[in-house]
């Protein structure tokens, strides 16, 4: 078998406060960085295979960044990660049984100190409609809009996951 063309993904983000960033990501990733230098920290994750580094440079922090996320294999893994975030003291926003990106998902969100949102989700199945909260007239995601969405409580789904009317229509 030939080696993978891209065996590990690398992401680098600018941050405004490296100490706050390290504290957040130690909790989020459940591990410490493998390298910390002046204005720099790097984490190497095995699952998923990811190298993520943070460069402290306040002037380069972007406010029009969408989000990053991890898809997990089972609902139990998602709930275990959610419990770990809560135990770590990270603020979470839960969305269970939602239709996002034309897929039925259970998910939660956390936001890092610079407003980068991380989504951890379990994919149930494809969906024929998208929750209107995820449709934006202006396709540019603005940090203030994301912050407002992040702090708005999500209504409980109108039916349990897996329930619904026939014909692929939503249960609501």
C-alpha positions in Angstrom: 0.0 0.0 0.0 1.4 3.4 -0.9 1.7 6.1 1.8 -1.1 8.6 2.1 -0.6 11.8 0.1 -1.7 13.9 3.0 -1.1 11.9 6.2 -1.6 14.7 8.6 -3.4 18.1 8.3 -1.8 21.3 9.6 -3.7 24.4 10.7 -2.1 27.6 12.0 -4.2 30.3 13.6 -3.3 33.8 14.8 -4.3 34.5 18.4 -4.4 37.6 20.6 -3.3 36.0 23.9 -1.2 32.8 23.8 -1.6 32.0 27.6 -5.4 32.1 27.3 -5.3 30.1 24.1 -3.1 27.4 25.7 -5.4 27.2 28.7 -8.5 26.7 26.4 -6.9 24.2 24.0 -5.4 22.1 26.9 -9.0 21.7 28.1 -10.5 21.2 24.6 -7.9 18.8 23.3 -7.3 17.1 26.7 -3.5 17.5 26.3 -0.7 20.0 26.5 1.1 21.4 23.5 4.2 19.6 22.3 6.1 22.8 21.8 5.8 26.3 23.4 8.0 29.2 22.4 7.7 32.9 22.7 4.4 33.8 20.9 4.0 30.2 19.6 2.4 26.9 20.7 1.9 23.7 18.8 -0.3 20.6 19.4 0.0 17.3 17.6 -3.1 15.2 17.7 -3.1 11.5 16.8 -6.9 11.2 16.3 -7.7 12.9 14.1 -4.3 13.3 12.6 -3.8 17.0 13.0 -1.0 19.5 13.7 -2.4 22.8 14.9 -0.2 25.8 15.9 -1.0 29.1 17.4 0.9 32.3 16.7 0.4 35.2 19.0 -0.2 38.3 16.8 -3.2 40.4 17.8 -3.2 42.4 14.6 -3.7 39.3 12.4 -6.6 37.7 14.3 -9.4 37.4 11.8 -13.0 38.1 12.6 -14.6 36.6 9.5 -13.6 33.0 10.1 -16.3 30.4 9.9 -15.6 27.5 12.2 -13.6 24.3 12.7 -15.0 20.9 13.8 -14.6 17.3 14.5 -17.1 14.6 13.4 -17.2 11.7 15.9 -18.1 8.1 15.3 -20.9 7.6 17.9 -23.3 9.6 20.0 -21.6 8.2 23.1 -18.3 9.7 22.0 -19.9 13.0 21.4 -21.6 13.0 24.8 -18.3 11.9 26.5 -16.5 14.9 24.8 -19.3 17.2 25.9 -19.0 16.0 29.5 -15.2 16.5 29.4 -15.7 20.1 28.2 -18.2 20.9 30.9 -15.9 19.3 33.6 -13.0 21.5 32.2 -15.2 24.6 32.7 -15.5 25.4 29.0 -18.8 27.1 28.0 -20.7 24.9 25.7 -23.8 25.3 23.5 -25.7 22.1 22.7 -27.8 21.4 19.6 -29.4 17.9 19.6 -31.4 16.6 16.6 -30.8 19.7 14.4 -30.6 19.9 10.7 -27.4 21.7 9.7 -25.7 21.5 6.3 -28.6 19.3 5.1 -27.8 16.7 7.7 -29.4 15.6 10.9 -26.9 16.0 13.7 -26.3 16.1 17.4 -23.6 18.6 18.3 -22.1 21.0 20.7 -20.0 24.1 20.3 -17.1 25.7 22.2 -15.5 29.0 21.4 -11.8 29.8 21.9 -10.6 33.1 23.4 -10.5 34.8 20.0 -14.0 33.7 18.9 -13.1 30.7 16.8 -15.9 28.2 17.2 -15.3 24.5 17.3 -18.1 22.1 16.5 -18.1 18.5 17.8 -20.9 16.5 16.1 -22.4 13.1 15.4 -23.9 12.7 11.9 -27.2 10.7 11.9 -28.3 11.0 8.3 -28.7 13.3 5.4 -31.7 15.7 5.5 -33.8 17.4 2.8 -33.8 20.8 4.6 -31.5 23.0 6.4 -32.3 24.8 9.7 -33.0 28.4 8.8 -30.7 29.6 11.6 -27.8 28.4 9.5 -28.9 30.3 6.4 -27.5 33.8 6.2 -28.5 36.4 3.6 -25.0 37.7 3.6 -22.8 34.6 3.2 -20.0 36.3 5.1 -20.0 34.9 8.7 -19.5 37.8 11.0 -18.0 37.4 14.5 -20.7 39.4 16.1 -23.4 37.3 14.5 -21.7 34.1 15.5 -21.3 35.4 19.1 -25.0 36.2 19.2 -25.9 32.7 17.8 -23.5 31.1 20.3 -25.3 32.7 23.2 -28.8 32.1 22.0 -30.4 29.0 23.7 -31.5 26.4 21.2 -35.1 25.2 21.5 -35.6 21.5 22.2 -36.4 19.5 19.0 -40.1 18.9 18.4 -39.5 15.2 18.2 -37.0 12.6 19.3 -34.1 11.8 16.8 -35.2 9.1 14.4 -38.9 10.0 14.6 -40.8 11.9 11.9 -43.5 11.8 9.4 -43.3 9.8 6.2 -42.1 11.1 2.9 -38.8 12.5 4.4 -40.6 15.6 5.7 -39.6 17.0 9.1 -41.6 15.9 12.2 -42.4 19.5 13.1 
